[in-house]
Amino acid sequence: MVLIAGLGMQLVEWPESLLDNLRQSYCVVQLDNRDMGLSERLGRSYSALPEGFHWTRPHGAPAPYHLKDMALDALALADHLNVGRFSVIGFSMGGMIAQQMSILAPERVIALASLCSADGCPVASGTDENADMLTRFFVPPKDRAGQEQLFCESAAFYSHGAEAADAPATRAAARVLLDRLDEGGGDAGGYMRQALAITDSPCWDHELSKVLAPAFVAHGAEDPCLPVALGHRAADRLPRAELHIYENTGHWISDRCVADLCAWLEKTELMHPEVAV
């Protein structure tokens, strides 16, 4: 089971309830995407948004790499680990990368889960509050206290209040992420470059109909980042998709989503028992 993280997300951010369940049946591979966590940084830092950049529409700020390149990274890791066939779970940007993996290597991807993600044209209008939050991450505060506060406010915002910004657990988790990010070289513009990869990648809508692996598509009804309509569109384009929409849920992996995903994987495993190890 390969887990692909979202924009600015590190491999340690997956819900423990999901990991505990998956590890009962699978060899679970978690990775930091390029430019984040402990992975290599691949460009310059930013003191302001690149000229011509827009989050919600095509723009004139070219990306140093695209989502396809990140999908090839994950496939190369699978090669390195001698993993032939696998299932893949992707959250947000990770769902887009997982879709690309399914297109690039259909003979290897047995099952696909796309969580709080998009279809093959991911540039879409989120809320104004989301745009403000993302901009703060693209050019983050220089001081540690400001960074910690940003992480805490982000958790509360995207969880639709499921995690309080001032909760001790939220603050402790933010410190873990910041420590790990510093160990990997800091942000160094990685968040911005990942965002450019999303907005500058060519659309792949026309290729989703070729993905014949079973697909689990999940989305929060109150997602402020990638509107729920994108989940509906992805499910419409994937021939074997099962769609789950969660009320009162934001851009987040809820406990209900974890339970439904694990039940779906168990059902899918019966069709492809060679997935589990």
Disulfide bonds with the S-S distance in Angstrom:
Cys121-Cys203 2.34
